Amino acid sequence: MADPSSLPVPLICHSDLPFCALGPSTRHLLAWHLNPKRSQLSPTTYRLQDWRGLAEELGFTSQIDVDNFDQKDNPTIEILGLWSRLNPNATIGDVLRALTEIERYDILHFDALHAAIGE
């Protein structure tokens, strides 16, 4: 797993905030990047780099979970919503760690994400 200190400073500063502090526009920004299915695996952790990898990293590991999310119009939003309801102490940092684990550095270093989280 990548060293958390390699995350951009705005993300580190907000990683301890509760996940519920992440607004709808930021969640949709994540979904915009994660909803398109990708067939390639992350180079070092061998995880899918789309909503399926995020689901796995957030604890949704059964095939039935994946199949159910796949039926939704916006699987990333569904995953984040259910995960946050099941984990009331979830933080923004938990999602950032999941994105790091699936090696979606393009999202982690996306300026619009920094701005949205920093609001």
Phi and psi in radians as a Rosetta constraint file:
Dihedral C 1 N 2 CA 2 C 2 CIRCULARHARMONIC -1.162 0.35
Dihedral N 2 CA 2 C 2 N 3 CIRCULARHARMONIC 2.612 0.35
Dihedral C 2 N 3 CA 3 C 3 CIRCULARHARMONIC -1.174 0.35
Dihedral N 3 CA 3 C 3 N 4 CIRCULARHARMONIC 2.150 0.35
Dihedral C 3 N 4 CA 4 C 4 CIRCULARHARMONIC -0.999 0.35
Dihedral N 4 CA 4 C 4 N 5 CIRCULARHARMONIC -0.443 0.35
Dihedral C 4 N 5 CA 5 C 5 CIRCULARHARMONIC -1.209 0.35
Dihedral N 5 CA 5 C 5 N 6 CIRCULARHARMONIC -0.198 0.35
Dihedral C 5 N 6 CA 6 C 6 CIRCULARHARMONIC -1.443 0.35
Dihedral N 6 CA 6 C 6 N 7 CIRCULARHARMONIC -0.100 0.35
Dihedral C 6 N 7 CA 7 C 7 CIRCULARHARMONIC -1.224 0.35
Dihedral N 7 CA 7 C 7 N 8 CIRCULARHARMONIC 2.612 0.35
Dihedral C 7 N 8 CA 8 C 8 CIRCULARHARMONIC -1.035 0.35
Dihedral N 8 CA 8 C 8 N 9 CIRCULARHARMONIC 2.520 0.35
Dihedral C 8 N 9 CA 9 C 9 CIRCULARHARMONIC -0.917 0.35
Dihedral N 9 CA 9 C 9 N 10 CIRCULARHARMONIC -0.789 0.35
Dihedral C 9 N 10 CA 10 C 10 CIRCULARHARMONIC -1.009 0.35
Dihedral N 10 CA 10 C 10 N 11 CIRCULARHARMONIC -0.569 0.35
Dihedral C 10 N 11 CA 11 C 11 CIRCULARHARMONIC -1.311 0.35
Dihedral N 11 CA 11 C 11 N 12 CIRCULARHARMONIC -0.695 0.35
Dihedral C 11 N 12 CA 12 C 12 CIRCULARHARMONIC -1.070 0.35
Dihedral N 12 CA 12 C 12 N 13 CIRCULARHARMONIC -0.730 0.35
Dihedral C 12 N 13 CA 13 C 13 CIRCULARHARMONIC -1.103 0.35
Dihedral N 13 CA 13 C 13 N 14 CIRCULARHARMONIC -0.450 0.35
Dihedral C 13 N 14 CA 14 C 14 CIRCULARHARMONIC -1.903 0.35
Dihedral N 14 CA 14 C 14 N 15 CIRCULARHARMONIC 0.099 0.35
Dihedral C 14 N 15 CA 15 C 15 CIRCULARHARMONIC -1.201 0.35
Dihedral N 15 CA 15 C 15 N 16 CIRCULARHARMONIC -0.385 0.35
Dihedral C 15 N 16 CA 16 C 16 CIRCULARHARMONIC -1.542 0.35
Dihedral N 16 CA 16 C 16 N 17 CIRCULARHARMONIC -0.078 0.35
Dihedral C 16 N 17 CA 17 C 17 CIRCULARHARMONIC -1.188 0.35
Dihedral N 17 CA 17 C 17 N 18 CIRCULARHARMONIC 2.566 0.35
Dihedral C 17 N 18 CA 18 C 18 CIRCULARHARMONIC -1.077 0.35
Dihedral N 18 CA 18 C 18 N 19 CIRCULARHARMONIC 2.561 0.35
Dihedral C 18 N 19 CA 19 C 19 CIRCULARHARMONIC -1.043 0.35
Dihedral N 19 CA 19 C 19 N 20 CIRCULARHARMONIC -0.562 0.35
Dihedral C 19 N 20 CA 20 C 20 CIRCULARHARMONIC -1.084 0.35
Dihedral N 20 CA 20 C 20 N 21 CIRCULARHARMONIC -0.276 0.35
Dihedral C 20 N 21 CA 21 C 21 CIRCULARHARMONIC -1.317 0.35
Dihedral N 21 CA 21 C 21 N 22 CIRCULARHARMONIC -0.226 0.35
Dihedral C 21 N 22 CA 22 C 22 CIRCULARHARMONIC -1.379 0.35
Dihedral N 22 CA 22 C 22 N 23 CIRCULARHARMONIC 2.018 0.35
Dihedral C 22 N 23 CA 23 C 23 CIRCULARHARMONIC -1.243 0.35
Dihedral N 23 CA 23 C 23 N 24 CIRCULARHARMONIC 2.905 0.35
Dihedral C 23 N 24 CA 24 C 24 CIRCULARHARMONIC -1.029 0.35
Dihedral N 24 CA 24 C 24 N 25 CIRCULARHARMONIC -0.649 0.35
Dihedral C 24 N 25 CA 25 C 25 CIRCULARHARMONIC -1.155 0.35
Dihedral N 25 CA 25 C 25 N 26 CIRCULARHARMONIC -0.618 0.35
Dihedral C 25 N 26 CA 26 C 26 CIRCULARHARMONIC -1.242 0.35
Dihedral N 26 CA 26 C 26 N 27 CIRCULARHARMONIC -0.689 0.35
Dihedral C 26 N 27 CA 27 C 27 CIRCULARHARMONIC -1.085 0.35
Dihedral N 27 CA 27 C 27 N 28 CIRCULARHARMONIC -0.711 0.35
Dihedral C 27 N 28 CA 28 C 28 CIRCULARHARMONIC -1.203 0.35
Dihedral N 28 CA 28 C 28 N 29 CIRCULARHARMONIC -0.561 0.35
Dihedral C 28 N 29 CA 29 C 29 CIRCULARHARMONIC -1.111 0.35
Dihedral N 29 CA 29 C 29 N 30 CIRCULARHARMONIC -0.756 0.35
Dihedral C 29 N 30 CA 30 C 30 CIRCULARHARMONIC -1.068 0.35
Dihedral N 30 CA 30 C 30 N 31 CIRCULARHARMONIC -0.774 0.35
Dihedral C 30 N 31 CA 31 C 31 CIRCULARHARMONIC -1.091 0.35
Dihedral N 31 CA 31 C 31 N 32 CIRCULARHARMONIC -0.675 0.35
Dihedral C 31 N 32 CA 32 C 32 CIRCULARHARMONIC -1.018 0.35
Dihedral N 32 CA 32 C 32 N 33 CIRCULARHARMONIC -0.612 0.35
Dihedral C 32 N 33 CA 33 C 33 CIRCULARHARMONIC -1.482 0.35
Dihedral N 33 CA 33 C 33 N 34 CIRCULARHARMONIC -0.581 0.35
Dihedral C 33 N 34 CA 34 C 34 CIRCULARHARMONIC -1.679 0.35
Dihedral N 34 CA 34 C 34 N 35 CIRCULARHARMONIC -0.389 0.35
Dihedral C 34 N 35 CA 35 C 35 CIRCULARHARMONIC -1.144 0.35
Dihedral N 35 CA 35 C 35 N 36 CIRCULARHARMONIC -0.676 0.35
Dihedral C 35 N 36 CA 36 C 36 CIRCULARHARMONIC -1.108 0.35
Dihedral N 36 CA 36 C 36 N 37 CIRCULARHARMONIC 2.216 0.35
Dihedral C 36 N 37 CA 37 C 37 CIRCULARHARMONIC -1.190 0.35
Dihedral N 37 CA 37 C 37 N 38 CIRCULARHARMONIC 2.427 0.35
Dihedral C 37 N 38 CA 38 C 38 CIRCULARHARMONIC -2.081 0.35
Dihedral N 38 CA 38 C 38 N 39 CIRCULARHARMONIC 2.399 0.35
Dihedral C 38 N 39 CA 39 C 39 CIRCULARHARMONIC -1.570 0.35
Dihedral N 39 CA 39 C 39 N 40 CIRCULARHARMONIC -0.363 0.35
Dihedral C 39 N 40 CA 40 C 40 CIRCULARHARMONIC -1.414 0.35
Dihedral N 40 CA 40 C 40 N 41 CIRCULARHARMONIC 2.661 0.35
Dihedral C 40 N 41 CA 41 C 41 CIRCULARHARMONIC -1.674 0.35
Dihedral N 41 CA 41 C 41 N 42 CIRCULARHARMONIC 2.715 0.35
Dihedral C 41 N 42 CA 42 C 42 CIRCULARHARMONIC -1.084 0.35
Dihedral N 42 CA 42 C 42 N 43 CIRCULARHARMONIC 2.522 0.35
Dihedral C 42 N 43 CA 43 C 43 CIRCULARHARMONIC -1.139 0.35
Dihedral N 43 CA 43 C 43 N 44 CIRCULARHARMONIC -0.545 0.35
Dihedral C 43 N 44 CA 44 C 44 CIRCULARHARMONIC -1.958 0.35
Dihedral N 44 CA 44 C 44 N 45 CIRCULARHARMONIC -0.472 0.35
Dihedral C 44 N 45 CA 45 C 45 CIRCULARHARMONIC -1.781 0.35
Dihedral N 45 CA 45 C 45 N 46 CIRCULARHARMONIC -0.144 0.35
Dihedral C 45 N 46 CA 46 C 46 CIRCULARHARMONIC 0.977 0.35
Dihedral N 46 CA 46 C 46 N 47 CIRCULARHARMONIC 0.753 0.35
Dihedral C 46 N 47 CA 47 C 47 CIRCULARHARMONIC -1.891 0.35
Dihedral N 47 CA 47 C 47 N 48 CIRCULARHARMONIC 2.622 0.35
Dihedral C 47 N 48 CA 48 C 48 CIRCULARHARMONIC -1.116 0.35
Dihedral N 48 CA 48 C 48 N 49 CIRCULARHARMONIC 2.523 0.35
Dihedral C 48 N 49 CA 49 C 49 CIRCULARHARMONIC -1.828 0.35
Dihedral N 49 CA 49 C 49 N 50 CIRCULARHARMONIC 0.565 0.35
Dihedral C 49 N 50 CA 50 C 50 CIRCULARHARMONIC -2.279 0.35
Dihedral N 50 CA 50 C 50 N 51 CIRCULARHARMONIC -2.788 0.35
Dihedral C 50 N 51 CA 51 C 51 CIRCULARHARMONIC -1.031 0.35
Dihedral N 51 CA 51 C 51 N 52 CIRCULARHARMONIC -0.495 0.35
Dihedral C 51 N 52 CA 52 C 52 CIRCULARHARMONIC -1.175 0.35
Dihedral N 52 CA 52 C 52 N 53 CIRCULARHARMONIC -0.690 0.35
Dihedral C 52 N 53 CA 53 C 53 CIRCULARHARMONIC -1.172 0.35
Dihedral N 53 CA 53 C 53 N 54 CIRCULARHARMONIC -0.709 0.35
Dihedral C 53 N 54 CA 54 C 54 CIRCULARHARMONIC -1.053 0.35
Dihedral N 54 CA 54 C 54 N 55 CIRCULARHARMONIC -0.795 0.35
Dihedral C 54 N 55 CA 55 C 55 CIRCULARHARMONIC -1.002 0.35
Dihedral N 55 CA 55 C 55 N 56 CIRCULARHARMONIC -0.795 0.35
Dihedral C 55 N 56 CA 56 C 56 CIRCULARHARMONIC -1.077 0.35
Dihedral N 56 CA 56 C 56 N 57 CIRCULARHARMONIC -0.794 0.35
Dihedral C 56 N 57 CA 57 C 57 CIRCULARHARMONIC -1.142 0.35
Dihedral N 57 CA 57 C 57 N 58 CIRCULARHARMONIC -0.476 0.35
Dihedral C 57 N 58 CA 58 C 58 CIRCULARHARMONIC -1.598 0.35
Dihedral N 58 CA 58 C 58 N 59 CIRCULARHARMONIC 0.124 0.35
Dihedral C 58 N 59 CA 59 C 59 CIRCULARHARMONIC 1.793 0.35
Dihedral N 59 CA 59 C 59 N 60 CIRCULARHARMONIC 0.040 0.35
Dihedral C 59 N 60 CA 60 C 60 CIRCULARHARMONIC -1.621 0.35
Dihedral N 60 CA 60 C 60 N 61 CIRCULARHARMONIC 1.537 0.35
Dihedral C 60 N 61 CA 61 C 61 CIRCULARHARMONIC -1.845 0.35
Dihedral N 61 CA 61 C 61 N 62 CIRCULARHARMONIC -0.171 0.35
Dihedral C 61 N 62 CA 62 C 62 CIRCULARHARMONIC -1.445 0.35
Dihedral N 62 CA 62 C 62 N 63 CIRCULARHARMONIC 2.644 0.35
Dihedral C 62 N 63 CA 63 C 63 CIRCULARHARMONIC -1.097 0.35
Dihedral N 63 CA 63 C 63 N 64 CIRCULARHARMONIC -0.577 0.35
Dihedral C 63 N 64 CA 64 C 64 CIRCULARHARMONIC -1.144 0.35
Dihedral N 64 CA 64 C 64 N 65 CIRCULARHARMONIC -0.629 0.35
Dihedral C 64 N 65 CA 65 C 65 CIRCULARHARMONIC -1.056 0.35
Dihedral N 65 CA 65 C 65 N 66 CIRCULARHARMONIC -0.862 0.35
Dihedral C 65 N 66 CA 66 C 66 CIRCULARHARMONIC -1.076 0.35
Dihedral N 66 CA 66 C 66 N 67 CIRCULARHARMONIC -0.780 0.35
Dihedral C 66 N 67 CA 67 C 67 CIRCULARHARMONIC -1.065 0.35
Dihedral N 67 CA 67 C 67 N 68 CIRCULARHARMONIC -0.716 0.35
Dihedral C 67 N 68 CA 68 C 68 CIRCULARHARMONIC -1.166 0.35
Dihedral N 68 CA 68 C 68 N 69 CIRCULARHARMONIC -0.768 0.35
Dihedral C 68 N 69 CA 69 C 69 CIRCULARHARMONIC -1.098 0.35
Dihedral N 69 CA 69 C 69 N 70 CIRCULARHARMONIC -0.617 0.35
Dihedral C 69 N 70 CA 70 C 70 CIRCULARHARMONIC -1.123 0.35
Dihedral N 70 CA 70 C 70 N 71 CIRCULARHARMONIC -0.412 0.35
Dihedral C 70 N 71 CA 71 C 71 CIRCULARHARMONIC -1.396 0.35
Dihedral N 71 CA 71 C 71 N 72 CIRCULARHARMONIC -0.191 0.35
Dihedral C 71 N 72 CA 72 C 72 CIRCULARHARMONIC -1.493 0.35
Dihedral N 72 CA 72 C 72 N 73 CIRCULARHARMONIC 2.646 0.35
Dihedral C 72 N 73 CA 73 C 73 CIRCULARHARMONIC -1.149 0.35
Dihedral N 73 CA 73 C 73 N 74 CIRCULARHARMONIC -0.583 0.35
Dihedral C 73 N 74 CA 74 C 74 CIRCULARHARMONIC -2.333 0.35
Dihedral N 74 CA 74 C 74 N 75 CIRCULARHARMONIC 1.416 0.35
Dihedral C 74 N 75 CA 75 C 75 CIRCULARHARMONIC -1.049 0.35
Dihedral N 75 CA 75 C 75 N 76 CIRCULARHARMONIC -0.627 0.35
Dihedral C 75 N 76 CA 76 C 76 CIRCULARHARMONIC -1.093 0.35
Dihedral N 76 CA 76 C 76 N 77 CIRCULARHARMONIC -0.785 0.35
Dihedral C 76 N 77 CA 77 C 77 CIRCULARHARMONIC -1.093 0.35
Dihedral N 77 CA 77 C 77 N 78 CIRCULARHARMONIC -0.720 0.35
Dihedral C 77 N 78 CA 78 C 78 CIRCULARHARMONIC -1.087 0.35
Dihedral N 78 CA 78 C 78 N 79 CIRCULARHARMONIC -0.783 0.35
Dihedral C 78 N 79 CA 79 C 79 CIRCULARHARMONIC -1.061 0.35
Dihedral N 79 CA 79 C 79 N 80 CIRCULARHARMONIC -0.886 0.35
Dihedral C 79 N 80 CA 80 C 80 CIRCULARHARMONIC -1.100 0.35
Dihedral N 80 CA 80 C 80 N 81 CIRCULARHARMONIC -0.684 0.35
Dihedral C 80 N 81 CA 81 C 81 CIRCULARHARMONIC -1.131 0.35
Dihedral N 81 CA 81 C 81 N 82 CIRCULARHARMONIC -0.868 0.35
Dihedral C 81 N 82 CA 82 C 82 CIRCULARHARMONIC -1.141 0.35
Dihedral N 82 CA 82 C 82 N 83 CIRCULARHARMONIC -0.760 0.35
Dihedral C 82 N 83 CA 83 C 83 CIRCULARHARMONIC -1.034 0.35
Dihedral N 83 CA 83 C 83 N 84 CIRCULARHARMONIC -0.768 0.35
Dihedral C 83 N 84 CA 84 C 84 CIRCULARHARMONIC -1.206 0.35
Dihedral N 84 CA 84 C 84 N 85 CIRCULARHARMONIC -0.550 0.35
Dihedral C 84 N 85 CA 85 C 85 CIRCULARHARMONIC -1.230 0.35
Dihedral N 85 CA 85 C 85 N 86 CIRCULARHARMONIC -0.647 0.35
Dihedral C 85 N 86 CA 86 C 86 CIRCULARHARMONIC -1.349 0.35
Dihedral N 86 CA 86 C 86 N 87 CIRCULARHARMONIC -0.343 0.35
Dihedral C 86 N 87 CA 87 C 87 CIRCULARHARMONIC -2.239 0.35
Dihedral N 87 CA 87 C 87 N 88 CIRCULARHARMONIC 1.383 0.35
Dihedral C 87 N 88 CA 88 C 88 CIRCULARHARMONIC -1.065 0.35
Dihedral N 88 CA 88 C 88 N 89 CIRCULARHARMONIC -0.322 0.35
Dihedral C 88 N 89 CA 89 C 89 CIRCULARHARMONIC -1.704 0.35
Dihedral N 89 CA 89 C 89 N 90 CIRCULARHARMONIC 0.237 0.35
Dihedral C 89 N 90 CA 90 C 90 CIRCULARHARMONIC -1.076 0.35
Dihedral N 90 CA 90 C 90 N 91 CIRCULARHARMONIC 2.545 0.35
Dihedral C 90 N 91 CA 91 C 91 CIRCULARHARMONIC -2.135 0.35
Dihedral N 91 CA 91 C 91 N 92 CIRCULARHARMONIC 2.868 0.35
Dihedral C 91 N 92 CA 92 C 92 CIRCULARHARMONIC -1.037 0.35
Dihedral N 92 CA 92 C 92 N 93 CIRCULARHARMONIC -0.644 0.35
Dihedral C 92 N 93 CA 93 C 93 CIRCULARHARMONIC -1.036 0.35
Dihedral N 93 CA 93 C 93 N 94 CIRCULARHARMONIC -0.589 0.35
Dihedral C 93 N 94 CA 94 C 94 CIRCULARHARMONIC -1.076 0.35
Dihedral N 94 CA 94 C 94 N 95 CIRCULARHARMONIC -0.723 0.35
Dihedral C 94 N 95 CA 95 C 95 CIRCULARHARMONIC -1.211 0.35
Dihedral N 95 CA 95 C 95 N 96 CIRCULARHARMONIC -0.714 0.35
Dihedral C 95 N 96 CA 96 C 96 CIRCULARHARMONIC -1.077 0.35
Dihedral N 96 CA 96 C 96 N 97 CIRCULARHARMONIC -0.694 0.35
Dihedral C 96 N 97 CA 97 C 97 CIRCULARHARMONIC -1.134 0.35
Dihedral N 97 CA 97 C 97 N 98 CIRCULARHARMONIC -0.692 0.35
Dihedral C 97 N 98 CA 98 C 98 CIRCULARHARMONIC -1.111 0.35
Dihedral N 98 CA 98 C 98 N 99 CIRCULARHARMONIC -0.740 0.35
Dihedral C 98 N 99 CA 99 C 99 CIRCULARHARMONIC -1.114 0.35
Dihedral N 99 CA 99 C 99 N 100 CIRCULARHARMONIC -0.617 0.35
Dihedral C 99 N 100 CA 100 C 100 CIRCULARHARMONIC -1.170 0.35
Dihedral N 100 CA 100 C 100 N 101 CIRCULARHARMONIC -0.733 0.35
Dihedral C 100 N 101 CA 101 C 101 CIRCULARHARMONIC -1.139 0.35
Dihedral N 101 CA 101 C 101 N 102 CIRCULARHARMONIC -0.607 0.35
Dihedral C 101 N 102 CA 102 C 102 CIRCULARHARMONIC -1.562 0.35
Dihedral N 102 CA 102 C 102 N 103 CIRCULARHARMONIC 0.105 0.35
Dihedral C 102 N 103 CA 103 C 103 CIRCULARHARMONIC 1.019 0.35
Dihedral N 103 CA 103 C 103 N 104 CIRCULARHARMONIC 0.824 0.35
Dihedral C 103 N 104 CA 104 C 104 CIRCULARHARMONIC -1.730 0.35
Dihedral N 104 CA 104 C 104 N 105 CIRCULARHARMONIC 1.143 0.35
Dihedral C 104 N 105 CA 105 C 105 CIRCULARHARMONIC -1.171 0.35
Dihedral N 105 CA 105 C 105 N 106 CIRCULARHARMONIC -0.431 0.35
Dihedral C 105 N 106 CA 106 C 106 CIRCULARHARMONIC -1.067 0.35
Dihedral N 106 CA 106 C 106 N 107 CIRCULARHARMONIC -0.623 0.35
Dihedral C 106 N 107 CA 107 C 107 CIRCULARHARMONIC -1.336 0.35
Dihedral N 107 CA 107 C 107 N 108 CIRCULARHARMONIC -0.790 0.35
Dihedral C 107 N 108 CA 108 C 108 CIRCULARHARMONIC -1.081 0.35
Dihedral N 108 CA 108 C 108 N 109 CIRCULARHARMONIC -0.491 0.35
Dihedral C 108 N 109 CA 109 C 109 CIRCULARHARMONIC -1.829 0.35
Dihedral N 109 CA 109 C 109 N 110 CIRCULARHARMONIC 0.239 0.35
Dihedral C 109 N 110 CA 110 C 110 CIRCULARHARMONIC -1.401 0.35
Dihedral N 110 CA 110 C 110 N 111 CIRCULARHARMONIC 2.104 0.35
Dihedral C 110 N 111 CA 111 C 111 CIRCULARHARMONIC -0.988 0.35
Dihedral N 111 CA 111 C 111 N 112 CIRCULARHARMONIC -0.644 0.35
Dihedral C 111 N 112 CA 112 C 112 CIRCULARHARMONIC -1.140 0.35
Dihedral N 112 CA 112 C 112 N 113 CIRCULARHARMONIC -0.559 0.35
Dihedral C 112 N 113 CA 113 C 113 CIRCULARHARMONIC -1.193 0.35
Dihedral N 113 CA 113 C 113 N 114 CIRCULARHARMONIC -0.743 0.35
Dihedral C 113 N 114 CA 114 C 114 CIRCULARHARMONIC -1.025 0.35
Dihedral N 114 CA 114 C 114 N 115 CIRCULARHARMONIC -0.798 0.35
Dihedral C 114 N 115 CA 115 C 115 CIRCULARHARMONIC -1.119 0.35
Dihedral N 115 CA 115 C 115 N 116 CIRCULARHARMONIC -0.727 0.35
Dihedral C 115 N 116 CA 116 C 116 CIRCULARHARMONIC -1.178 0.35
Dihedral N 116 CA 116 C 116 N 117 CIRCULARHARMONIC -0.717 0.35
Dihedral C 116 N 117 CA 117 C 117 CIRCULARHARMONIC -1.253 0.35
Dihedral N 117 CA 117 C 117 N 118 CIRCULARHARMONIC -0.571 0.35
Dihedral C 117 N 118 CA 118 C 118 CIRCULARHARMONIC -1.312 0.35
Dihedral N 118 CA 118 C 118 N 119 CIRCULARHARMONIC -0.139 0.35
